[in-house]
Amino acid sequence: MNLPRALSALAAVASLAACSAFGAEAPERQPQSATTSAEPTAPATPKREPYTIAFGGDVHFEGFLRARLNNPRTALGPIASVLRKADLAMINLETAITTGGTPAPGKQYTFRAPTSAITALKAAGVDVASMANNHGMDYMETGLADSLAAIKKSRFPMVGIGKDEAQAYKPFRKTVNGNRVAIIGATQVLDAEFIDSWTATPDKGGLASAKNEARLIKAVRQARKNSDTVIVHLHWGTEMQKCPNPAQLSLAPKLVKAGADVVVGGHAHILLGAGYLDNAYISYGLGNFVFYNSNPATTGRTGVLTLTINGRKILKDRWTPATIQNGVPVPITGAARTQAVADWKALRSCTGLAARP
């Protein structure tokens, strides 16, 4: 045996025994190198928290409303404060974005607005809009080209319109409080003579049409694969009819089956009911919002629908009632507000929807 090594070992034992006897700590074990055995740490998945999304109805800047765009930052009026409170806000922009083009032949009402309309939406807290409606191409191909150019330059998210089918059906995507949100826009309302020329195809620009149900359902299924919440914004319904029409009643459950969590929209100029279809939330009609019409039937009741959502679960719906005054929504207050909310809830009676999931 090597005598120096043995003596060294005996000395070490004696040192440990002495430490123990006097309550002292033993020498710490030296840490092993982490370079050979440590595993790479995977990035933590963001935790989902509930978020809110606010929906307003149909917006244009036609007639006397055009003057509001002289100061676009206040163009939507006092309702903007309601939109800004939500994590996301959306409306239907029922106009072409152009100052040129040729009005659609034979069409009684054609709407267009300058690019300051987009500035007005941004200033009011709107995060995304749909142009998939029966006025989105009122100024035909030139108006479409101008609209697409304005959207691109402004970098403002617009759904339901595009240089081709893929872009028109492409969802707006944003992660909000850890929720991957996808919003698709499409129109179920198109004048018969413009269905072919206004509908986007693989090699032609235009609008996303809900009349092509298979294509819309395909877009919903694709969005479902990598989204926490899938929302479909539709232009649908029958003008001045307070209950959903057969086309709406047919399409809504198909979209839910394909993976939509929320289906919301308008067109009828008046409010329609909203509620739950199984676990999904459906709103059949948000009515006019920023609109020149002075008919009491179409201006007396409007508002903002705000949903609280976490993933696929709709936690809460809230209706902020308003009336349209001088073309813009003004929130209702006091006892009239309570009655207006009750009136809105009563519209559900002819929809087949439930008050709760």
Secondary structure, DSSP 8 states (H G I E B T S, - for coil): --HHHHHHHHHHHHHHHHHHHTT----------STTT-------------EEEEEEEEE---GGGGGGGGSGGGTTGGGHHHHHHSSEEEEEE-SEE-S-S---TT-S---EE-THHHHHHHHTT--EEE--STTTTTTHHHHHHHHHHHHHHHT--EESEESSHHHHT--EEEEETTEEEEEEEEES---GGGHHHHB-BTTB-EE-BTTSHHHHHHHHHHHHHT-SEEEEEEE-S-TT-SS--HHHHHHHHHHHHHT-SEEEEE-SSSB--EEEETTEEEE--B-EEE-----HHHHSSEEEEEEEEETTEEEEEEEEEEEEETTEEEE--HHHHHHHHHHHHHGGGGTT-BS--
